[in-house]
Amino acid sequence: MSKRAQPRIYNRAGQRVQVKDKTWYALQASGEAAERVFEVFVYGEIGAWGITANQFVQDLRAMDDGVSPVIAAFNSIGGDLFDGLAMHNALSRLGERCTGRIDALAASAASVAVCGAHKVVIAANAMLMIHNPWTYAAGDAEDFRKVADVLDQTMEAIIAAYKAKAPDIDEVELRRLVAAETWLTANEAVALGLADEVGDGVKVKACLGQGGVLQRYQHAPADLLAQLDEPPEPDPELEPDDPLPAPPVVDSAKLALMITQRCAEAGISNLVAPLLSSTQLESEEIVQAGLTRAKAVNDLCVAARLPELSAEYVEAGLDAAAVRARLFDKIVGSGKGFEIDNSLPLDNDPAPKVLAKQPDPPSIWAARQAAQGGHPQSAKGVRP
């Protein structure tokens, strides 16, 4: 009888959880040595906000034995393009023993990554989305010209990744589809050559787990977005005439102690007060969700090097998607450069700020002195 190894699970918080709908990254091996299959689950964003290419490659290398089949399962809205390209190349190096599997969605950078697999199987009701690279930027006109050049170069990398999977695809048509942000059904992806086989369908809503983030995109299918608003399914164990269960008695002291202890264990004791405020200790379920959200928010703020904002965001009850939008705005507003990211902003994101160059008084004073026939060297450090 085959023995199944325990999966190796990772997230930015370091918390060990089972592979469920919203788990974003896991590795596991199944079967005896002679029949072993390695599975990598990428369920979430790619890049600094989720699973980085470095972590993906290092973990895969540590588990891979060099001969067993590898299945890379994707359910991802995308993310950082360069991390997606690195994943693409890592899967490509595995050769014929690598199969990419699209369980629900491979969008943006995730579509680039999965196309590195020798064989791609897409679930009957899954989708693959391709679009132009997108980025935030700040600076003067010359800075923006450089950014545009970089975007043009990264577009060529995207096209090359897709053509590596589908060498016979018409390049003109491919570029048109990419520019139009095209959502491909399973059959359409196979017809284009970006997937090789249509597999069994799965319930998209059950495994998507990335809700409102899909609203970042301009042309997300209406039926896919509609699933986000569907009410929860009724409990089949409750008959229509059964009386509703009595509301549980809330032990506020116990819940407050839970918050204090869990925050201490996670190293976020500074978020105890914001959590007490945002959850109002209404129920254990709300507190548990608040703790999970607070850890995710804290990790995002730390990753953005703005940890001082975590308490404010937790107290406001913001979810991870809303925090990402605000952190992107903070980073852009700082004028510290740009990064190529294939994930688009939410519709309600504030417009990125364009910063002008700040005046340099010593240089202005030196220029004035030179124009008047003076000696600009002597003006160093002197203010007008």
C-alpha positions as CSV (number, residue, x, y, z in Angstrom):
1,M,0.0,0.0,0.0
2,S,1.3,3.4,-0.9
3,K,2.2,5.8,1.8
4,R,1.5,9.5,1.5
5,A,4.1,11.9,2.8
6,Q,3.0,14.9,4.8
7,P,2.9,18.0,2.6
8,R,5.4,20.8,3.2
9,I,3.4,24.0,3.6
10,Y,4.7,27.5,3.5
11,N,3.4,31.0,3.9
12,R,5.0,34.3,4.8
13,A,3.8,34.0,8.4
14,G,5.5,30.6,8.8
15,Q,2.2,29.1,10.1
16,R,1.6,25.5,9.2
17,V,-1.9,24.8,7.7
18,Q,-3.5,22.1,5.6
19,V,-3.9,22.5,1.9
20,K,-7.4,24.0,1.6
21,D,-9.2,26.3,-0.8
22,K,-7.3,29.4,0.1
23,T,-3.9,27.8,0.8
24,W,-1.5,29.5,-1.6
25,Y,1.6,27.3,-1.7
26,A,2.4,23.7,-0.8
27,L,4.6,20.8,-1.9
28,Q,3.9,17.1,-1.3
29,A,5.2,13.7,-2.4
30,S,3.0,10.6,-2.8
31,G,3.7,7.0,-3.5
32,E,6.6,4.6,-2.9
33,A,10.0,5.5,-4.2
34,A,9.5,3.6,-7.5
35,E,6.1,5.3,-8.1
36,R,6.6,8.7,-6.5
37,V,4.9,11.8,-7.8
38,F,5.8,15.3,-6.6
39,E,3.0,17.9,-6.6
40,V,3.6,21.7,-6.2
41,F,0.5,23.8,-5.4
42,V,0.7,27.5,-6.3
43,Y,-2.7,28.8,-5.0
44,G,-2.3,32.6,-4.7
45,E,-0.2,35.6,-5.9
46,I,3.2,35.2,-7.4
47,G,6.0,37.5,-6.1
48,A,6.7,39.5,-3.0
49,W,3.1,39.4,-1.9
50,G,2.8,35.6,-2.1
51,I,5.2,32.9,-3.3
52,T,8.5,34.1,-4.7
53,A,10.4,32.3,-7.5
54,N,13.4,31.9,-5.2
55,Q,11.3,30.0,-2.6
56,F,9.5,28.0,-5.3
57,V,12.8,26.9,-6.9
58,Q,14.7,26.2,-3.7
59,D,11.8,24.1,-2.2
60,L,11.3,22.2,-5.5
61,R,15.0,21.5,-5.7
62,A,15.1,20.2,-2.1
63,M,12.3,17.8,-2.8
64,D,12.9,16.7,-6.4
65,D,14.8,13.4,-6.9
66,G,15.6,14.1,-10.5
67,V,13.5,11.2,-12.0
68,S,10.0,11.3,-10.6
69,P,7.1,13.0,-12.3
70,V,6.4,16.6,-11.1
71,I,2.9,18.1,-11.2
72,A,2.7,21.9,-10.8
73,A,-0.9,22.9,-10.0
74,F,-2.0,26.5,-10.4
75,N,-4.8,28.6,-9.1
76,S,-3.4,32.1,-9.2
77,I,-4.4,35.6,-10.3
78,G,-0.7,36.2,-11.2
79,G,1.7,38.8,-9.8
80,D,5.3,39.7,-10.5
81,L,6.2,38.9,-14.1
82,F,9.9,38.2,-13.5
83,D,9.1,35.7,-10.8
84,G,6.6,34.1,-13.2
85,L,9.3,33.9,-15.9
86,A,11.7,32.3,-13.4
87,M,9.1,29.7,-12.5
88,H,8.5,29.1,-16.2
89,N,12.2,28.3,-16.7
90,A,12.4,26.1,-13.6
91,L,9.5,24.0,-14.8
92,S,10.9,23.9,-18.3
93,R,14.2,22.5,-17.0
94,L,12.3,19.5,-15.6
95,G,11.6,18.3,-19.2
96,E,9.1,15.7,-20.1
97,R,8.4,14.6,-16.5
98,C,6.8,18.0,-15.7
99,T,3.0,18.5,-16.1
100,G,1.4,21.9,-15.4
101,R,-2.2,21.7,-14.1
102,I,-4.6,24.6,-14.1
103,D,-7.1,23.8,-11.4
104,A,-9.2,27.0,-11.7
105,L,-7.3,30.0,-12.9
106,A,-3.9,30.7,-14.3
107,A,-3.9,34.5,-15.0
108,S,-1.2,37.0,-15.9
109,A,2.2,35.9,-14.6
110,A,0.7,32.5,-13.6
111,S,-0.1,31.8,-17.2
112,V,3.5,32.5,-18.1
113,A,4.7,30.2,-15.3
114,V,2.5,27.2,-16.2
115,C,3.5,27.4,-19.9
116,G,6.9,26.3,-18.8
117,A,5.6,22.8,-18.2
118,H,6.1,20.1,-20.9
119,K,2.4,19.3,-20.7
120,V,-0.4,21.5,-19.5
121,V,-3.7,20.1,-18.5
122,I,-6.5,22.6,-17.8
123,A,-9.7,21.7,-16.0
124,A,-12.8,21.8,-18.1
125,N,-14.2,24.9,-16.3
126,A,-10.9,26.6,-15.6
127,M,-9.5,29.6,-17.4
128,L,-6.2,31.0,-18.6
129,M,-5.8,34.7,-18.9
130,I,-3.1,36.6,-20.8
131,H,-2.5,40.4,-20.9
132,N,0.1,43.1,-21.3
133,P,2.7,43.8,-18.6
134,W,1.6,46.6,-16.2
135,T,3.5,48.7,-13.7
136,Y,3.4,51.6,-11.3
137,A,6.0,54.3,-12.0
138,A,7.1,57.7,-10.6
139,G,9.5,60.3,-11.9
140,D,10.0,62.8,-14.7
141,A,9.5,62.4,-18.4
142,E,12.8,60.7,-19.0
143,D,12.0,58.2,-16.2
144,F,8.7,57.3,-17.9
145,R,10.4,56.8,-21.2
146,K,12.7,54.3,-19.6
147,V,9.8,52.6,-18.0
148,A,8.0,52.3,-21.4
149,D,11.1,50.8,-22.9
150,V,11.3,48.2,-20.1
151,L,7.6,47.3,-20.6
152,D,8.3,46.8,-24.3
153,Q,11.2,44.5,-23.5
154,T,9.1,42.5,-20.9
155,M,6.4,42.1,-23.5
156,E,8.9,40.3,-25.7
157,A,9.7,38.0,-22.8
158,I,6.0,37.2,-22.4
159,I,5.6,36.4,-26.1
160,A,8.7,34.2,-26.0
161,A,7.3,32.3,-23.0
162,Y,4.0,31.6,-24.8
163,K,5.7,30.7,-28.1
164,A,8.0,28.2,-26.3
165,K,4.8,26.3,-25.3
166,A,3.0,26.9,-28.6
167,P,5.7,27.3,-31.3
168,D,3.1,27.1,-34.1
169,I,0.9,29.9,-32.8
170,D,0.3,32.9,-35.0
171,E,2.4,35.6,-33.4
172,V,0.3,38.5,-34.7
173,E,-2.9,36.9,-33.3
174,L,-1.0,36.1,-30.0
175,R,0.0,39.8,-29.6
176,R,-3.5,40.9,-30.3
177,L,-4.9,38.5,-27.7
178,V,-2.3,39.6,-25.1
179,A,-3.0,43.3,-25.7
180,A,-6.8,42.8,-25.3
181,E,-6.5,41.0,-21.9
182,T,-8.0,37.7,-23.1
183,W,-9.7,35.2,-20.9
184,L,-9.4,31.8,-22.5
185,T,-11.6,28.8,-21.7
186,A,-10.1,25.4,-21.5
187,N,-11.0,24.5,-25.1
188,E,-9.7,27.9,-26.4
189,A,-6.4,27.4,-24.6
190,V,-6.0,24.0,-26.1
191,A,-6.9,25.3,-29.6
192,L,-4.2,28.0,-29.3
193,G,-1.6,25.4,-28.1
194,L,-1.1,27.0,-24.7
195,A,-2.6,23.9,-23.1
196,D,-2.5,20.3,-24.3
197,E,-5.5,18.6,-22.7
198,V,-8.8,19.4,-21.0
199,G,-9.1,17.6,-17.7
200,D,-12.0,17.0,-15.3
201,G,-13.8,20.1,-14.1
202,V,-13.8,21.3,-10.6
203,K,-16.0,23.8,-8.7
204,V,-14.3,27.1,-9.5
205,K,-15.8,28.9,-6.5
206,A,-14.7,26.2,-4.1
207,C,-11.0,26.5,-5.1
208,L,-10.7,30.1,-6.2
209,G,-10.4,31.7,-2.9
210,Q,-9.2,35.0,-4.3
211,G,-12.5,37.0,-4.4
212,G,-12.4,40.7,-5.1
213,V,-8.8,40.6,-6.4
214,L,-10.3,39.4,-9.7
215,Q,-11.9,42.8,-10.0
216,R,-8.4,44.3,-10.7
217,Y,-8.8,43.1,-14.3
218,Q,-10.7,45.0,-16.9
219,H,-12.3,42.1,-18.7
220,A,-12.8,39.4,-16.0
221,P,-15.8,37.3,-17.2
222,A,-19.1,38.3,-15.7
223,D,-20.1,34.8,-14.7
224,L,-16.8,34.4,-12.8
225,L,-17.3,37.6,-10.9
226,A,-21.0,36.7,-10.3
227,Q,-19.8,33.7,-8.3
228,L,-18.2,36.1,-5.8
229,D,-21.7,37.4,-4.8
230,E,-23.4,34.1,-4.5
231,P,-24.8,33.4,-1.0
232,P,-23.3,30.5,0.9
233,E,-24.8,27.1,0.2
234,P,-27.2,25.9,2.9
235,D,-26.1,23.2,5.3
236,P,-27.5,19.9,3.9
237,E,-27.8,18.6,7.4
238,L,-30.4,21.2,8.3
239,E,-34.0,20.4,7.1
240,P,-36.1,23.4,6.0
241,D,-38.4,23.0,9.0
242,D,-35.6,22.5,11.6
243,P,-35.4,25.3,14.1
244,L,-32.4,27.5,13.8
245,P,-29.7,26.7,16.4
246,A,-29.5,29.0,19.4
247,P,-26.7,31.6,19.2
248,P,-23.6,30.6,21.1
249,V,-22.8,32.3,24.4
250,V,-19.8,34.5,23.9
251,D,-17.1,34.4,26.5
252,S,-15.4,37.8,26.0
253,A,-12.7,37.2,28.5
254,K,-11.7,33.9,26.8
255,L,-11.7,35.6,23.4
256,A,-9.6,38.5,24.6
257,L,-7.1,36.0,26.1
258,M,-7.0,34.1,22.8
259,I,-6.1,37.3,20.9
260,T,-3.4,38.2,23.4
261,Q,-1.8,34.7,23.4
262,R,-2.1,34.2,19.6
263,C,-0.6,37.6,18.9
264,A,2.3,36.9,21.3
265,E,3.0,33.6,19.6
266,A,2.9,35.2,16.1
267,G,5.1,38.2,17.2
268,I,2.4,40.8,16.7
269,S,1.6,41.8,20.2
270,N,1.4,45.4,19.0
271,L,-1.9,44.4,17.2
272,V,-3.8,43.2,20.3
273,A,-5.6,46.5,20.8
274,P,-6.4,47.0,17.1
275,L,-7.8,43.4,17.0
276,L,-9.9,44.0,20.1
277,S,-11.4,47.1,18.5
278,S,-12.0,45.6,15.0
279,T,-13.5,42.3,16.1
280,Q,-15.5,43.6,19.1
281,L,-15.1,40.1,20.5
282,E,-18.4,39.2,18.8
283,S,-17.6,35.5,18.3
284,E,-14.8,33.0,18.2
285,E,-15.2,32.7,14.4
286,I,-14.8,36.5,14.0
287,V,-11.8,36.5,16.3
288,Q,-10.2,33.7,14.4
289,A,-10.7,35.4,11.1
290,G,-9.4,38.7,12.6
291,L,-6.2,37.0,13.8
292,T,-5.6,35.4,10.4
293,R,-6.3,38.7,8.7
294,A,-4.1,40.6,11.1
295,K,-1.1,38.3,10.5
296,A,-1.5,38.7,6.7
297,V,-1.8,42.5,7.0
298,N,1.3,42.6,9.2
299,D,3.3,40.4,6.8
300,L,2.3,42.7,3.9
301,C,3.3,45.8,5.8
302,V,6.7,44.2,6.8
303,A,7.3,43.1,3.2
304,A,6.6,46.7,2.0
305,R,9.0,48.0,4.8
306,L,6.1,50.0,6.3
307,P,5.4,47.9,9.5
308,E,4.2,51.1,11.3
309,L,1.0,51.0,9.2
310,S,-0.1,47.5,10.3
311,A,-2.0,48.6,13.5
312,E,-3.9,51.3,11.5
313,Y,-5.0,48.8,8.8
314,V,-5.9,46.1,11.3
315,E,-8.1,48.4,13.4
316,A,-9.8,49.6,10.2
317,G,-10.7,45.9,9.5
318,L,-9.0,46.0,6.0
319,D,-8.5,42.8,4.2
320,A,-5.3,41.8,2.4
321,A,-6.5,43.1,-1.0
322,A,-7.3,46.5,0.3
323,V,-4.0,46.7,2.2
324,R,-2.0,45.8,-0.9
325,A,-3.7,48.6,-2.8
326,R,-2.8,51.1,-0.1
327,L,0.7,49.9,0.3
328,F,1.3,50.2,-3.5
329,D,0.1,53.8,-3.3
330,K,2.5,54.4,-0.4
331,I,5.4,52.9,-2.2
332,V,4.7,54.8,-5.4
333,G,4.2,58.0,-3.5
334,S,7.7,57.6,-2.0
335,G,9.2,57.9,-5.5
336,K,11.6,55.0,-4.9
337,G,11.4,53.6,-8.4
338,F,9.1,51.0,-10.0
339,E,8.7,47.3,-10.4
340,I,7.1,45.2,-13.2
341,D,4.0,43.6,-11.8
342,N,1.4,41.7,-13.9
343,S,-1.4,42.2,-11.4
344,L,-3.6,45.3,-12.0
345,P,-4.9,47.7,-9.4
346,L,-8.3,47.6,-7.9
347,D,-10.9,49.9,-9.5
348,N,-11.0,52.1,-6.4
349,D,-7.3,52.4,-6.1
350,P,-6.1,56.1,-5.9
351,A,-4.3,57.3,-9.0
352,P,-0.5,56.9,-8.6
353,K,1.3,60.2,-7.7
354,V,3.8,61.6,-10.2
355,L,6.6,63.3,-8.3
356,A,8.5,66.2,-9.8
357,K,12.2,66.6,-9.1
358,Q,12.9,68.6,-5.9
359,P,14.7,71.9,-6.3
360,D,18.4,72.0,-5.4
361,P,19.2,75.4,-3.9
362,P,23.0,75.1,-4.0
363,S,22.9,74.3,-7.7
364,I,20.5,77.1,-8.4
365,W,22.8,79.6,-6.6
366,A,25.9,78.3,-8.4
367,A,24.1,78.7,-11.8
368,R,23.2,82.3,-10.9
369,Q,26.7,83.1,-9.9
370,A,28.0,81.7,-13.1
371,A,25.6,83.7,-15.2
372,Q,26.7,86.9,-13.4
373,G,30.4,86.1,-14.0
374,G,31.0,85.0,-10.5
375,H,32.8,81.8,-9.3
376,P,30.2,79.0,-8.8
377,Q,32.8,77.0,-6.9
378,S,32.6,79.4,-4.0
379,A,28.9,79.0,-3.8
380,K,29.0,75.5,-2.5
381,G,26.9,75.1,0.6
382,V,25.6,78.7,0.4
383,R,21.9,79.3,0.3
384,P,20.4,82.3,-1.6
